[in-house]
Amino acid sequence: MFAKMISNANKTLLVRLLSENFKSQAPWYGIAIVAMIVVAAMTSASAWIMRDIVNSSVVSKDINRVFEVAIMVALIFFVKGIAGYVQSVFLSRAGNNIIAKTQKMLFSRILKQGISFYSKYPSSELLMRITTNAQAARSVIDLIVTSFVRDLFSLIGLAAVMVIQQPSLTLFSAIIVPGAIYGVRHLTKKVRKIMEQELASLGMIIQNVQETATGIRVIKAFGLENYMNARMEKYVSEVEQRSNSIAKLEAASSPIMETLSGFAIAGVVALSGIWVLQEGNTPGELMSFITALLLAYEPAKRLARMRISLETGLIGVRMMYELADHPIDLSQKDNAVELAAGKGEISFRNVNFSYKENHRLFDNLNLDFPAGKTTALVGPSGGGKSSIINLAMRLYDPESGSVMIDGQDLRDVTFESLRNRIAYVGQDTFLFAGTVKHNIGLGREGASDEEIIAAAKAANAHDFIMRMPHGYDSDVGENGGNMSGGQKQRISIARAMLRDAEILILDEATSALDSESEYLIREALTRLTRNRTTVMIAHRLSTITFADNIVVMENGAVAEQGRPAELLSRDGPYRRLYELQLLPTAEQAMLL
Ligand SMILES: Nc1ncnc2c1ncn2[C@@H]1O[C@H](COP(=O)(O)OP(=O)(O)OP(=O)(O)O)[C@@H](O)[C@H]1O
């Protein structure tokens, strides 16, 4: 029966969901299932006991029997209450554990993904998938367990009571079943479609809120409140409309059920009078039968609607597995080795690389970053500077050729040993929620307070940290919201100082800082880059006075390279860039 209820794709999904989750929670589900069977048995017993309630008081008028029956009734409801409690507690325990396990699994999976994955899934979508889709996994399992155990067993028990009390009337009542199943079936498809659209709109709502939080400065500065409001209104009304449509469709299954049940019950009531009169049945038997029939109504209704609930729940499960199964484009080889200690020379050999198919950025690129020296990457926007550091840190792999550190191909080494050799100071100076100490300490696991303070001193950050309300224990605020841009940069320089790696990747900030802040940062960077292989993206040529080498990147190729003074003396791309940035042209001079 179940196999026919859902499509093959959903069946596979369900089998996978159950096999991956049910086993680990078997003890909890076992207890919950036993409790459900007790609940189902007690529900049937409460219908059965109606016969004795009526017969003992109305028919035989036996007062002792009435007391006996009263005690039985109390006992049945007591046991049902306890079993109901056990069932809820253990079902929730297993369910919550499934949510927690799923969320951990999804999170560790997305952490393994390369950068390209994050351009495919915006953060708002990941947020939604990790929260609501994990919930869907639990709801589907809960639904299956409660439907197939509590509802089905209740139905079987109540049907047994009905058959024993009034077999012919049971047969008559059963005519409702095929009609109800048919009625509910055709609604399912419609609900599924709308539900998918609703989830998409829900994703847009989350994205909108997130964009507002991150882009609030731009929104305020450009007065984009109305635009954001209009966008939000659109998505919110879409969700509202779809929720209403789903509610309407789901509710539509009720009238079908109610009408059919109404006919069946009316028929049963009419027939029952005749039966009692003609066949000498007791009123107790009839009462017991009618109670069982009425009690069977709710579980029967839930089972009939199960397909709708299952299909909608499976949408979330499908989305969850889509995320969990997304191939990891950048993985560590099984036989990966440690990156051997060395001086830290980085070399690109015959590297071909593209972000998109048929759109090659690097074509046979050969480039060396000498050990212990600072190489500045300069050039026009889109020239390929960031892509070089992406490859040097193995955030992407080349299509062919190799990127090596001390002669070892990055694809052959473990991620951990590679990351341990590299310190990174990015343009966005991202800070994590927590204290200043915590943020610097992330540079090296297990660093002592003294080491953290030494790193902060070397990064020219100590003085301003000490001026903060709680010194090193001050909270940085969301993404360093409690700090200035220059302060955040010095914290991230301190983090890199603490790592003390041979290789330093530096993506210099584009925004200009005040001259004192810039001086402090430049001084800290000079200290940080000393004796390290440094690859530095320099957006402003004024900041690369301490570079040993300069590589000018244009259209994914090396346009020129050499020592700063040497390049300046030539009439090449570097000199042109230099003149453009540092020596104002006649027109620029007029604008200044
Ligand atoms: N994730 C990506 N997906 C697709 N194309 C990308 C991606 N990142 C960069 N590109 C493209 O690759 C080319 C080189 O970009 P890259 O970021 O390396 O240049 P850049 O020299 O660092 O530029 P900028 O100085 O503006 O940061 C550009 O044409 C850019 O559009």
Ligand as a Chemical Component Dictionary entry (heavy atoms), coordinates in Angstrom:
data_LIG
# 
_chem_comp.id                   LIG 
_chem_comp.type                 NON-POLYMER 
_chem_comp.pdbx_formal_charge   0 
_chem_comp.three_letter_code    LIG 
# 
loop_
_chem_comp_atom.comp_id 
_chem_comp_atom.atom_id 
_chem_comp_atom.alt_atom_id 
_chem_comp_atom.type_symbol 
_chem_comp_atom.charge 
_chem_comp_atom.model_Cartn_x 
_chem_comp_atom.model_Cartn_y 
_chem_comp_atom.model_Cartn_z 
_chem_comp_atom.pdbx_ordinal 
LIG N1  N1  N 0 34.659 33.385 -8.668  1  
LIG C1  C1  C 0 34.775 33.793 -9.927  2  
LIG N2  N2  N 0 33.981 33.262 -10.870 3  
LIG C2  C2  C 0 34.076 33.660 -12.148 4  
LIG N3  N3  N 0 34.971 34.566 -12.596 5  
LIG C3  C3  C 0 35.786 35.136 -11.712 6  
LIG C4  C4  C 0 35.736 34.779 -10.329 7  
LIG N4  N4  N 0 36.682 35.503 -9.675  8  
LIG C5  C5  C 0 37.269 36.258 -10.615 9  
LIG N5  N5  N 0 36.752 36.050 -11.832 10 
LIG C6  C6  C 0 37.164 36.687 -13.100 11 
LIG O1  O1  O 0 38.531 36.414 -13.300 12 
LIG C7  C7  C 0 39.217 37.556 -13.795 13 
LIG C8  C8  C 0 40.380 37.888 -12.857 14 
LIG O2  O2  O 0 39.884 38.268 -11.618 15 
LIG P1  P1  P 0 40.801 38.592 -10.358 16 
LIG O3  O3  O 0 39.881 38.780 -9.192  17 
LIG O4  O4  O 0 41.852 37.574 -10.229 18 
LIG O5  O5  O 0 41.432 39.986 -10.776 19 
LIG P2  P2  P 0 42.201 41.055 -9.899  20 
LIG O6  O6  O 0 43.399 41.440 -10.683 21 
LIG O7  O7  O 0 42.441 40.536 -8.530  22 
LIG O8  O8  O 0 41.165 42.237 -9.864  23 
LIG P3  P3  P 0 40.911 43.348 -8.723  24 
LIG O9  O9  O 0 42.110 44.232 -8.676  25 
LIG O10 O10 O 0 39.723 44.086 -9.248  26 
LIG O11 O11 O 0 40.645 42.628 -7.445  27 
LIG C9  C9  C 0 38.189 38.672 -13.879 28 
LIG O12 O12 O 0 37.799 38.774 -15.231 29 
LIG C10 C10 C 0 37.052 38.210 -13.016 30 
LIG O13 O13 O 0 35.835 38.637 -13.537 31 
# 
loop_
_chem_comp_bond.comp_id 
_chem_comp_bond.atom_id_1 
_chem_comp_bond.atom_id_2 
_chem_comp_bond.value_order 
_chem_comp_bond.pdbx_ordinal 
LIG N1  C1  SING 1  
LIG C1  N2  SING 2  
LIG C1  C4  DOUB 3  
LIG N2  C2  DOUB 4  
LIG C2  N3  SING 5  
LIG N3  C3  DOUB 6  
LIG C3  C4  SING 7  
LIG C3  N5  SING 8  
LIG C4  N4  SING 9  
LIG N4  C5  DOUB 10 
LIG C5  N5  SING 11 
LIG N5  C6  SING 12 
LIG C6  O1  SING 13 
LIG C6  C10 SING 14 
LIG O1  C7  SING 15 
LIG C7  C8  SING 16 
LIG C7  C9  SING 17 
LIG C8  O2  SING 18 
LIG O2  P1  SING 19 
LIG P1  O3  DOUB 20 
LIG P1  O4  SING 21 
LIG P1  O5  SING 22 
LIG O5  P2  SING 23 
LIG P2  O6  DOUB 24 
LIG P2  O7  SING 25 
LIG P2  O8  SING 26 
LIG O8  P3  SING 27 
LIG P3  O9  DOUB 28 
LIG P3  O10 SING 29 
LIG P3  O11 SING 30 
LIG C9  O12 SING 31 
LIG C9  C10 SING 32 
LIG C10 O13 SING 33 
# 
